[in-house]
């Protein structure tokens, strides 16, 4: 079962949530290095909070995070960040994801 947004309690959990949002906001980001670059630019505080400020450790940790699982709290679906990037590879697939979220939200009511 996924953690709910309200249950986020660790810096790594916060970074994972931000990393997932990054993929949603940047459809087509399917390369690990591109994703890392966006995270460093847009989520620097979360990255430092989770992994510190040693560049070698940060890059290695983000590279490993790319293959870690993340459970989408909106749908309960769990994939690696790499797999999520493939899911959000196009605007069409992103639209399909948002339609799925709407279905889950209606079912939750």
C-alpha atoms as one frame of an Amber mdcrd trajectory, in Angstrom:
protein
   0.000   0.000   0.000   1.215   3.489  -0.813   2.020   6.089   1.744  -0.365
   8.998   1.583   1.041  12.459   1.006   0.153  13.272   4.628   2.291  10.314
   5.772   5.496  11.612   4.190   7.925  11.882   7.019  11.478  11.518   5.776
  13.582  13.683   3.488  13.879  10.720   1.106  10.093  10.369   0.978   9.810
  14.071   0.195  12.431  13.749  -2.545  10.643  10.754  -4.055   7.372  12.689
  -4.172   9.156  15.637  -5.800  10.930  13.310  -8.243   7.592  11.819  -9.301
   6.088  15.285  -9.778   9.113  16.207 -11.870   8.272  13.397 -14.279   4.661
  14.600 -14.452   5.741  18.171 -15.134   8.340  17.197 -17.741   6.778  14.542
 -20.005   9.343  12.961 -22.261  12.095  12.958 -19.631  13.109   9.361 -20.212
  16.858   9.589 -19.666  18.258   9.291 -16.164  20.769  12.119 -16.610  18.077
  14.524 -17.846  15.931  13.627 -14.827  18.855  14.145 -12.452  19.609  17.536
 -14.029  15.977  18.641 -13.555  15.922  17.406  -9.961  19.114  19.277  -9.135
  17.766  22.449 -10.715  14.201  22.358  -9.416  14.391  20.265  -6.243  17.822
  21.119  -4.882  16.654  21.515  -1.290  14.962  18.105  -1.282  18.049  16.508
  -2.861  20.402  18.010  -0.247  18.028  17.104   2.592  17.895  13.481   1.407
  21.471  12.898   0.227  23.675  15.703   1.541  25.824  18.027  -0.525  28.717
  15.802  -1.599  28.393  15.789  -5.428  29.679  12.226  -5.806  27.242  10.862
  -3.261  24.364  12.929  -4.641  24.851  11.750  -8.236  25.303   8.121  -7.212
  22.224   8.259  -4.986  20.072   9.900  -7.667  21.302   7.389 -10.235  20.235
   4.574  -7.878  16.927   6.316  -7.151  16.079   6.137 -10.875  15.691   2.359
 -10.450  13.869   2.464  -7.103  10.142   1.937  -6.791   7.650   4.707  -6.158
   4.002   4.110  -5.363   1.773   6.789  -6.860  -0.569   7.838  -4.053  -3.271
   8.888  -6.556  -3.600   5.443  -8.154  -1.803   2.979  -5.886   0.315   1.865
  -8.855   3.956   1.174  -8.102   6.764   1.447 -10.659  10.402   2.416 -10.667
  11.091   6.026 -11.581  12.549   4.693 -14.824   9.260   2.942 -15.570   7.237
   6.020 -14.614   9.350   8.050 -17.031   8.327   5.652 -19.806   4.680   5.933
 -18.743   4.902   9.729 -19.025   6.944   9.718 -22.237   4.353  11.574 -24.299
   1.604  14.111 -23.693  -0.909  11.499 -24.862   0.244   8.988 -22.251   0.209
  11.732 -19.622  -3.402  12.555 -20.561  -4.267   8.866 -20.152  -2.668   8.889
 -16.698  -4.756  11.901 -15.615  -7.926  10.161 -16.868  -6.978   7.142 -14.757
  -6.497   9.399 -11.733  -9.990  10.837 -12.300 -11.445   7.320 -12.293  -9.656
   6.480  -9.037 -10.863   9.726  -7.458 -14.473   9.023  -8.461 -14.240   5.500
  -7.058 -12.817   6.855  -3.802 -15.862   9.069  -3.223
